[in-house]
Amino acid sequence: MDRIPAGIYGSGGAAPSHHRSGTSENCGKGERGHEGIPVMRKWTDEETDTLKELYQSSPLKVSEIGEQLSRTKYSIYGKARSLQIRRSSMRLRRRTYQSSKLTDFSAGVE
């Protein structure tokens, strides 16, 4: 069993098994590791494929994609950057067009 210096896990005890092994299978969303630092889950191949599909072509906001994958928007941005994928310009144009369509400027014009 690995020994951890005093102060990280109490008085020199062993780290929880999922911290020793480097996996995050026992860590749910919002779980905290040592010293209150959030535990980072590894991305599965399925999550990565879903991110690629949604990030590049979906009209969803990044925070909405994060909700679907149980990730923060910052996690989504970071993974997209590491995969070198970008939001599609068509998606951005479509979203801008829809926003401008909703604004009615004729109400105040005489």
C-alpha positions as CSV (number, residue, x, y, z in Angstrom):
1,M,0.0,0.0,0.0
2,D,1.3,3.5,-0.9
3,R,2.1,5.7,2.1
4,I,1.0,9.4,1.8
5,P,2.8,12.2,3.7
6,A,1.0,13.5,6.8
7,G,-1.5,16.2,6.1
8,I,-2.9,15.0,2.8
9,Y,-5.0,12.1,4.0
10,G,-5.0,12.6,7.7
11,S,-2.0,11.4,9.6
12,G,0.0,9.5,7.0
13,G,-2.5,6.9,6.0
14,A,-3.0,5.4,2.6
15,A,-4.8,7.1,-0.2
16,P,-8.2,5.8,-1.2
17,S,-7.9,3.0,-3.7
18,H,-9.2,5.0,-6.7
19,H,-6.6,7.7,-6.0
20,R,-3.8,5.2,-5.9
21,S,-4.8,3.5,-9.1
22,G,-5.2,6.7,-11.0
23,T,-8.8,5.9,-12.0
24,S,-11.9,7.9,-11.1
25,E,-14.5,5.1,-11.2
26,N,-15.5,5.6,-7.6
27,C,-15.8,9.4,-8.0
28,G,-19.2,10.8,-8.8
29,K,-19.9,14.3,-10.0
30,G,-19.0,16.8,-7.4
31,E,-16.9,14.5,-5.3
32,R,-13.9,16.0,-3.7
33,G,-10.4,14.5,-3.4
34,H,-7.7,15.5,-0.9
35,E,-7.7,19.0,0.4
36,G,-11.1,19.7,-1.2
37,I,-9.9,19.6,-4.8
38,P,-12.5,18.2,-7.2
39,V,-11.6,14.8,-8.6
40,M,-11.3,14.9,-12.4
41,R,-13.1,12.0,-14.2
42,K,-11.4,10.6,-17.3
43,W,-13.2,11.0,-20.6
44,T,-14.7,7.8,-22.0
45,D,-14.6,7.1,-25.8
46,E,-18.4,7.4,-25.9
47,E,-18.3,10.8,-24.1
48,T,-15.6,12.0,-26.5
49,D,-17.6,10.9,-29.6
50,T,-20.7,12.7,-28.2
51,L,-18.7,15.8,-27.5
52,K,-17.3,15.9,-31.1
53,E,-20.8,15.5,-32.5
54,L,-22.5,18.1,-30.3
55,Y,-19.7,20.6,-30.1
56,Q,-19.2,20.9,-33.9
57,S,-22.8,20.8,-35.2
58,S,-25.3,21.2,-32.4
59,P,-27.1,24.6,-31.7
60,L,-26.8,23.8,-28.0
61,K,-24.8,26.1,-25.7
62,V,-21.6,24.7,-24.2
63,S,-23.2,24.7,-20.8
64,E,-26.1,22.6,-22.2
65,I,-23.6,20.1,-23.7
66,G,-21.9,20.0,-20.3
67,E,-25.2,19.2,-18.6
68,Q,-25.8,16.3,-21.0
69,L,-22.3,14.9,-20.3
70,S,-22.4,15.7,-16.6
71,R,-19.4,18.0,-17.1
72,T,-18.7,21.7,-16.5
73,K,-18.6,24.1,-19.4
74,Y,-14.9,24.6,-18.7
75,S,-14.3,20.8,-19.0
76,I,-16.1,20.9,-22.4
77,Y,-14.0,23.8,-23.6
78,G,-10.8,22.1,-22.4
79,K,-11.5,18.8,-24.0
80,A,-12.6,20.4,-27.3
81,R,-9.3,22.3,-27.3
82,S,-7.3,19.2,-26.7
83,L,-9.2,17.5,-29.5
84,Q,-8.6,20.5,-31.7
85,I,-12.3,20.8,-32.6
86,R,-14.2,24.1,-33.2
87,R,-17.8,25.2,-33.2
88,S,-19.1,25.3,-36.8
89,S,-19.5,28.7,-38.4
90,M,-22.9,27.6,-39.8
91,R,-24.1,26.8,-36.2
92,L,-23.0,30.3,-35.1
93,R,-24.6,32.0,-38.1
94,R,-27.9,30.1,-37.5
95,R,-27.9,31.1,-33.8
96,T,-27.2,34.7,-34.6
97,Y,-30.0,34.8,-37.3
98,Q,-32.5,33.3,-34.9
99,S,-31.6,35.9,-32.2
100,S,-32.0,38.8,-34.6
101,K,-35.3,37.4,-35.9
102,L,-36.7,37.5,-32.3
103,T,-36.0,41.2,-31.9
104,D,-38.8,43.4,-33.2
105,F,-37.4,46.8,-33.8
106,S,-40.5,48.1,-35.7
107,A,-42.5,48.7,-32.5
108,G,-40.8,52.0,-31.7
109,V,-40.5,53.3,-35.2
110,E,-43.1,55.7,-36.6
